[in-house]
Every structure is written in C-alpha cells, then in structure tokens.
Amino acid sequence: ITYGRGRAMLLNDLLFFLGALFVLVVASSYMIQAISKIAVYLRMSEFIISFILVGMSTSVPELFVGISSALSGTPQLSLGNLIGANINDLTIVIGIPILLARGIPIATKAARQDIYYMLVIAALPLALMSLGNELSRIDGAILVGVFIVYIHKILQQERFYHKVLHERFTRKEIVLDLLMFFVSFGFVVVGAHFAVKHAIGLSFGLGMPL
C-alpha cells in the first residue's frame, strides 16, 4: 500500500511538473509577444526589439525558475538548470544549425568581440565557484554587475541601428497587450513555482539528491 501511494504521488508530481513547464513556455511566449508590440508602439528601434525578443524569450523561464528555487530554499535546482541549459546551448543548439547551414561565418568585428565576451562571461561563474567552493551573495552581485555592464555595451551599439519599426497599433490593442503582459507574467511566476515544487517532489520520490 505504501509503495502504491508513493507511486501515485510520484505520478502526480510528474504530471504537475510537465504541466508547469508547459505553462512556463506558453506564458513566456505570450509575454514576449506583448512586450514586442508595446516596444513598437513606443517607437523603439528594431535593435532594441530584437534584443527583447531574442534575449528575454530564452531567459525568462530560467530566471523565474531560479528565483522560485532560491525562495524555496533549493537554489541547486537553478544551478543545475542553468548548467544543463548552457551545455545544450553551446553544443547541440549551436551544432545543429552549423551542420544545416554548412558553417556560420563570423564576418563582423562586433560578432568576434561578442564571442570573446561570451567565453569570459560563461567561465566567470565557474571561476567564482572554484575560488570559494560555493557561489556567495558577493558572487551573485558580481554576476549581476557583469550583466549590467554587458547590457550597457549592447545598448551603446544601438546608435549603429537607426531603423525604427512603424507598424501601427491602436490604443485599444496596446491596452490589451498590457493586460496580456501582466496576465502572462503571473502565469510565468505560478508556472515557475509549481515547476520547482514538483521537481523537488520528483527528486525525493526517485531518491535523487538536489
């Protein structure tokens, strides 16, 4: 009986975990769409809109999973998620497009510089971890500071991109997009909370260390 109850709880955790991931992905997609329309309405440049779409759409779920796992007292989930995601991004996510495109030329000086920045930033958490065998709040402040500096550098490049999108949206559409943003933001927060909660349940149920 105990085993059956444990199996039922494990199945419950698995279903809720998968459902929470689905909510995270869908809600993040709607949130980014709303932000991009608001950015166009505010006459922001194509560069900034692309930065919002590309940067935030891939980071929002991980950010809120990290915040939720930290608040729940299990920041290891966030660390494991980020390590796994970065390994995937730097291997299969880059490798498959390179194979399909038969190579990706690095033609511009800015792109080559960004590769060096990427290498340094990717290695920074590992370097900080190796110094103290942990990632402390000071390390967290350093990483956030590096992010702010890099964002400042990216925004400085905007002066080379003057194109502004002039797609027209009515005020009613923008109000609806604002509403969509806040609703989807709420679903992202809820999805992250339940993803972390049931990931912890799965970990305990399968006897896996956090």
C-alpha positions in Angstrom: 0.0 0.0 0.0 2.8 2.4 0.9 4.5 1.7 -2.4 1.3 2.3 -4.4 0.7 5.6 -2.6 4.3 6.6 -3.3 3.9 5.7 -7.0 0.7 7.7 -7.2 2.4 10.7 -5.6 5.3 10.4 -8.0 3.0 10.3 -11.0 1.2 13.3 -9.6 4.5 15.2 -9.3 5.5 14.2 -12.8 2.2 15.4 -14.3 2.2 18.7 -12.4 5.9 19.2 -13.3 5.2 18.7 -17.0 2.1 20.9 -16.8 4.1 23.7 -15.1 6.8 23.6 -17.8 4.1 23.8 -20.5 2.6 26.9 -18.7 6.1 28.4 -18.4 6.8 28.1 -22.2 3.4 29.3 -23.4 3.1 32.2 -20.9 6.6 33.3 -21.7 5.8 33.3 -25.4 2.7 35.5 -24.9 4.6 37.8 -22.5 7.4 38.4 -25.1 4.8 39.0 -27.9 3.1 41.6 -25.7 6.4 43.3 -24.9 7.5 43.5 -28.6 4.2 45.1 -29.6 4.5 47.6 -26.8 8.0 48.4 -27.9 6.9 49.0 -31.5 4.1 51.3 -30.2 6.6 53.3 -28.2 8.7 53.7 -31.4 11.7 51.8 -30.1 14.4 50.8 -32.6 14.5 47.4 -34.4 17.7 46.7 -32.5 16.0 47.0 -29.0 13.0 45.0 -30.1 15.3 42.2 -31.4 17.2 42.3 -28.2 14.0 42.0 -26.2 12.7 39.1 -28.3 15.9 37.1 -28.6 17.3 37.8 -25.1 14.3 37.7 -22.9 12.4 34.9 -24.6 15.2 32.4 -23.9 15.9 33.7 -20.3 12.5 34.4 -18.7 11.6 30.8 -17.7 15.0 30.1 -16.3 15.1 33.4 -14.4 11.8 32.7 -12.7 12.7 29.1 -12.0 15.9 30.4 -10.4 14.0 32.9 -8.3 11.4 30.4 -7.2 14.0 27.7 -6.4 16.0 30.2 -4.3 12.9 31.3 -2.4 12.0 27.7 -1.7 15.5 27.0 -0.3 16.7 24.8 -3.1 19.0 27.0 -5.3 20.7 23.9 -6.5 17.8 23.4 -8.9 18.6 26.7 -10.5 22.3 26.0 -10.8 21.6 22.5 -12.3 19.1 24.0 -14.7 21.5 26.7 -15.9 24.4 24.4 -16.3 22.3 22.0 -18.3 20.8 24.8 -20.5 24.2 26.3 -21.2 25.7 23.0 -22.1 22.8 22.4 -24.5 23.1 25.9 -26.0 26.8 25.6 -26.5 26.7 22.2 -28.1 23.5 20.9 -29.8 21.8 24.2 -30.2 24.8 25.7 -32.0 25.9 22.4 -33.6 22.7 21.5 -35.4 22.3 25.0 -37.1 26.0 24.9 -38.1 25.5 21.4 -39.7 22.4 22.5 -41.5 23.9 25.8 -42.7 27.2 24.1 -43.6 29.1 26.6 -41.5 28.3 30.0 -40.0 30.8 32.8 -41.0 31.9 35.2 -38.3 32.1 38.2 -40.6 31.9 41.3 -38.4 34.3 42.6 -35.8 31.4 43.1 -33.3 30.5 39.4 -33.6 34.0 38.3 -33.0 34.2 40.6 -29.9 30.9 39.2 -28.6 32.4 35.6 -28.8 35.3 36.7 -26.5 32.8 38.3 -24.1 30.7 35.1 -24.2 33.7 33.0 -23.3 34.7 35.2 -20.4 31.1 35.5 -19.1 30.5 31.8 -19.4 33.7 31.0 -17.5 33.1 33.6 -14.8 30.6 31.6 -12.6 32.9 28.5 -12.7 35.9 30.7 -11.8 34.0 32.2 -8.8 32.8 28.8 -7.7 36.3 27.4 -7.8 37.7 30.2 -5.6 35.4 29.5 -2.7 33.8 26.2 -3.5 30.5 28.0 -3.5 28.6 30.9 -5.1 28.1 33.5 -2.4 25.9 36.6 -2.4 29.0 38.6 -3.3 29.5 36.4 -6.4 25.8 36.9 -7.2 26.4 40.7 -7.1 29.4 40.4 -9.3 27.5 38.4 -11.9 24.6 40.8 -11.9 27.1 43.7 -12.2 28.7 42.0 -15.2 25.3 41.6 -16.8 24.5 45.3 -16.3 27.9 46.3 -17.9 27.3 44.0 -20.8 23.8 45.3 -21.4 25.2 48.8 -21.3 27.7 47.8 -24.0 24.9 46.3 -26.1 22.7 49.4 -25.9 25.7 51.5 -26.9 25.7 49.6 -30.2 22.1 50.8 -30.9 23.5 54.0 -32.5 24.6 52.0 -35.4 21.0 50.8 -36.0 18.6 53.6 -36.7 15.7 51.7 -38.2 12.5 52.1 -36.3 9.5 49.9 -36.9 6.4 51.8 -37.7 3.8 49.1 -37.6 0.6 50.7 -36.3 -1.4 49.5 -33.3 -4.4 51.2 -31.8 -4.5 52.3 -28.2 -7.1 49.6 -27.5 -4.7 46.9 -28.8 -1.9 48.3 -26.7 -4.1 48.2 -23.6 -5.0 44.6 -24.4 -1.3 43.8 -24.8 -0.5 45.4 -21.4 -3.2 43.2 -19.9 -1.8 40.2 -21.7 1.7 41.1 -20.4 0.6 41.2 -16.7 -1.6 38.1 -17.0 1.2 36.0 -18.7 3.7 37.4 -16.2 1.5 36.0 -13.5 1.3 32.6 -15.2 5.2 32.6 -15.6 5.6 33.2 -11.8 3.0 30.5 -11.0 4.5 28.0 -13.5 8.0 28.5 -12.1 6.7 28.0 -8.6 5.0 24.7 -9.4 7.8 23.5 -11.6 10.2 23.9 -8.7 7.8 22.4 -6.1 7.1 19.3 -8.1 10.7 18.9 -9.3 11.6 18.7 -5.6 8.9 16.1 -5.2 10.2 14.1 -8.1 13.7 14.3 -6.7 12.6 12.9 -3.3 10.4 10.3 -4.9 13.2 9.0 -7.1 15.8 9.2 -4.4 17.9 11.7 -6.3 20.0 14.3 -4.5 19.3 18.0 -5.0 
